[in-house]
């Protein structure tokens, strides 16, 4: 059973829509950012030269320059999450709406499902699925299930 601290952290890092900000590639304190920063540190700033030489033996290293750009981006993780800032999806209205209606998750709003998320059709379906599951399982049950799902299904 997870500790109360872990549950509190997961709860803070789960947006009102049900997506896990904490496991997002842009989250400032997430595992993806930490692992990318650690890998960048382990490889060091001179690895590009080695990668170019290694490409003769293993062609995958020929793509290191593009990988290094992506790794740098992943290591930057500047987003504080929807509960602390705003959604990376520019059209998303969920964080502001949840604050306005003073609800932790959309499923707790009397107007749910309002359909005014600003999401694409695919994300709107995921929003509804997440919030239906939140309503059915409760926050702890939802978080327990989310721990075992990929952030990017």
N, C-alpha and C positions, 0 to 999 in steps of 0.2 A: 504494500500500500504506500503511495507516495506521501511525502511529508506535507504538512500544511504550507510550508514555505514554497515548495514546488507548485502546489495547487494555486496559491496566490499569484505566483509568477506567471504560470500558464494563463490564468484568468486575465491578468493585466495585459498579457501579450496576445490575447485573442480578441479580434475586432468585433464590433457589434454585429457584423455580417456573418461571423463564425469562422472567417479565415484566420489562420495563425500568423500574425505579424512576426512573432518570435522566431518562426522558421522561414521567413521570407529572405530572399537573396539580398534585399536592401536594408534589413534591420540592423541597427547600429550595435546591438549587443547580442546578436544571434550566433548560433554555432557556425553557420556558413561563413560569416565575416571572420570569426575567430580562426576557423580552420584555414581559410584562404590566407589570412595574415600570417599564420604559422608556417604554411607551405612557402609563401613568398620569402619569409625570413630564413627558412631552412635552405632554400635554393640560393639565396643571396643575389646581390645585384650583378655579379659577374657570370651567372649561369647562362645567359644568352650566348656568349662566346662558346661555351662548352656545348650547348645544344646544337649550334651550327656545325661543330665538328662531329658530334654524335649522329647527326643526320645522315652521314655517309654509311653508318652501320645500321641505324634504325630511323627510317624515313619519317616517323611520327615526330621526331625532334625538329624536323624542318618547319613545323607549325608553331614552334615555341613562341615566336614573336607575337602572334595573334593570341596565344594562350596567356602570355604575360600581361597583355592589355586587359583581357577578361579577368585574370587573377587580381590585378590591381583594382579593378572595379569592384569585384566581390569583396576584397579586403577593406574597401572604403566604408561600406555599410553606413550610410548617413541618416537613414530614416528612423525616427523614434517610435514609429508605430502609430496606428490610427487613434489610439486612446490619448496619445501625447501630441499628435500633430494632425495631419490630414492624410487621406489616402493617396497612394501613388497613382491610382487611376483618376485622371483629371476630372472625369465626369461623375465620380462617385459622390453621392450625397448622404451616404449612410452615417459617417461619423458626426457630421453636423446635425443630422436629423435625430440621432440617438441622444445627443447632448440636449437638443431642444426639447425632446419628449421625456428626458430624464430616465432613460432606460439603459440597462447594461447591454442587452441584446435585443435585436429587432422583434423577436418572438414575444417579448414582454410588453410590447407596445399595443395599446388597444386597436390601433389602425392596421396592425400586421394581418395579412400581407398587403402592403400598400402599393407595391409595384413602382414606387418612385425612387428607385435606388440609383439610377443613372448608369447601371451596368449594362453590358452587352447581354444578349440573350443567354449565352453560355454561363456567364457569371451570375446572372439573375437566377438561373436554375440552381446553381451551386449555393447561392444565398438562401434560397427557399429550402433546399435540402438541409443545409446546416442549421437553419433556425427551426425547422420542423423537428429535427433531431434534438436540438437544444430543449425545445418545449417538451418533447417526449421523454428524454433521458435525464433532464436536469443538467446543470453546468458541469458538475463533477463527472457524471456519466458520459457526457459529450467529450470532455477533456480526456477521459480515460480511453475512449475510442480513438480520438484524434492523435494520441501519442503513437498509435500503431499504423496510422495512415501516412502516406507520402504527402508532403505539402503541395506538390505539383502532380496531381493524379493524371 
